[in-house]
Amino acid sequence: MSTKFMYERLLKCQQEQKLVAIYTVREADYFEAGYIEALTASDVMFRARRADGYEEGFVVLPLEMVYRIEIDTAFLKTAELLAKQLGQPRSPAFFDKAPNKKHSLFEIAVDHVYQNEEIAGIEILGDEAQVAGIIVGSDYEGLEVSLVTDEGRPDGTCWIKKEDIIAVRFGGSVEQDMMQKLRKQAR
């Protein structure tokens, strides 16, 4: 399946700094809103914006999963208005310089989370629950994740094939809250 159509539209939204609704699940009328941070031939990274106007970290998705995007809807305009009223402007860009179109945003995000020992939420194909934890190992084929519960407790280890990962989330309030709880547990 060609991703050129969505790539070109998302690139235009990035250039115009539009808040975008990104749809990836066809079975549900569900989308995530965000500002496009970076775009490559294979994936998209956006800074998520919640309906209440608050930012919610970064999300990296395979571009082939994006089947519909929207801009300038009443929902998106309301989120932007709430962000402005809350004093929640867009945070500085994740990248100083945009990555090359041939780079993998997924690999960049995994490396960032790994190097900074951050908690990430990882969504897996066919699995309704996401895996949350600290990436402690990464190679060409998979990830090793030290699992963390919502309460911030270590909860074992899992290994995930990279080809089955459909989203990586990091830097959001959920991940930061879990990290704070984990640090308290370690004291």
N, C-alpha and C positions, 0 to 999 in steps of 0.2 A: 504494500500500500504506500502510495506516495505521500510524503509529509510536506511537500513544497507549498501547497495551498495554505495550510495553517502556519507554516514557517513565515511566509510572506506577510500574512495578516498580523501575526504576533510581533513580528519585527516592526511593522508600522505602529502598532500599539505601544511598543517600547519606545520608539522614537518620539511619539507624541505624548508619552508619559500618561497613558490612559489606564484607569483602573479597569481590569478585565475580569469577566466571569469565565472560568475555564471548566468545561464539562468533560468528564472522563468516564462516567458510569452510565451506560445507556439504559440500564434497567430502572434507574431512579432519576427523578428530576432534581439532581443534586449538582451543585457546582461549588467551586472555591473561587474567591475573589482575590486579586493581587495585582501588583505592579511587576511587569516583566523586568527582571534583573539581567538576565542573559539568555541567549538562545543559540543553539548549535544545530547542526543537521540532524542530531539524534535526540536532543532533550531540551527542556525549558526549565529555567529557574525563576521563581517569582517570590516576591515578598508578600506573604498572605496578609489580607486585611479582613477582619471580622465584620459582621453586620453592625456591631455596636461602635465601629470606628477604630478600634484598637488594632495595632499591628500584631501579627502572630507568627513571626519567624519566617524561615525560608522553606520552600518546597521545591523539590526537583522531580520532574516527571518525564517519562519517555514521550517524545513528541508524537509518536504514533498513537498514543492513547487519547490525545486531544481530538475530539470529534466535533466540538462546537465551542465557539467563543462569542461573547456579547460585550458591548460597551455602551455607555450612556443610558443604561436602564434606570428606572426609578430606584430600584434596590441599590445599585452602585452609587447613584447620586446621593442617596440618603447616607450611605456608609462614608462617603467623602465629606459630607456636611457634618456628620457626627465627629469625624476625625478632626475636622477644623475646630469645632466647638470644644472638643476635649484637649486641644493643643497637641494633637497627635500627628504632626507632619511626617512626611516620609523620612525614614532614617537614611543616613548616607549609604551610598551604593556598596554592595558587597565587593565588587571588583574595582580596582583602580583603572584597569584597562580591560576592555571586553575580551574574553577568550576567543581564540580562533574558532571558526565555524566547525573545524574538524575535531576540536577537543571534546572531551566528555564532561559535561557538567556534573553528572553522577559521580565520576571518579574524583573531580575537584571537591565536591561536597563531602564525599566519604573521607578523602584525605584531610580536609579541614576539620571534620568532626573527630577523626582519629588523632591528629596532631594536637588538638586542643582538649582532648579527653572530655568531650561534650556528650550529653545524652542525645540520641537521635531516635525518632520514631521511624520504623521501616515497615512499609506496607508490602505484603507479599501476594502475588497472584493467587487467587482462589481462597484466600484466607481473610475472613472478615475482621479479625482482630489484628492490630499492628504489633510488631515486636518493638519494645523500647529498651534501650540500654546503651552501653558505651562500646564502640567498635574497638576491639583489642587486636584484631588481625584482619588483614586484607590482602588477597592475592588476585591473580587474574580471574579465577573462577568463582570465588566466594568471599564471604565475610564471616568472622568470628565475633560474636556479640556477647558481652557480659550483661546479662539481663538485669533490669531494675524494675521493681514493682512501682505502682502508683504512689505507694507510701514511702518510696525511696530506699527500699531494702534490696540488697543483692539477691538475685533469684536464679542462679545457675548460669549456664552458658548455652548458646545455640549457634549453629552454623547455617548459613543461608547461601544458596546458589545465587549469584548476581543476576543470572538470566531470569529469575523469578521475582525480582524486586521491581515493584511498580511505582514506588514513591519513597523519597527520603525527606524527612522533616527535621529541622533543627533550629535552635535559637528562639523558639516560641515560649509562651508562658508555661505550657504544660511541661516541656522539657526542662526549662529553668527551675520550675517548682520541684520537679523530681530530683534535680541535681542538688538543690539546697537541702532537701530532706536526706539525700544520700550522704552529703557532707556532715550533717548533724548526726547521722547514724554512726559515722566513722569516728566521731570524737569520743 
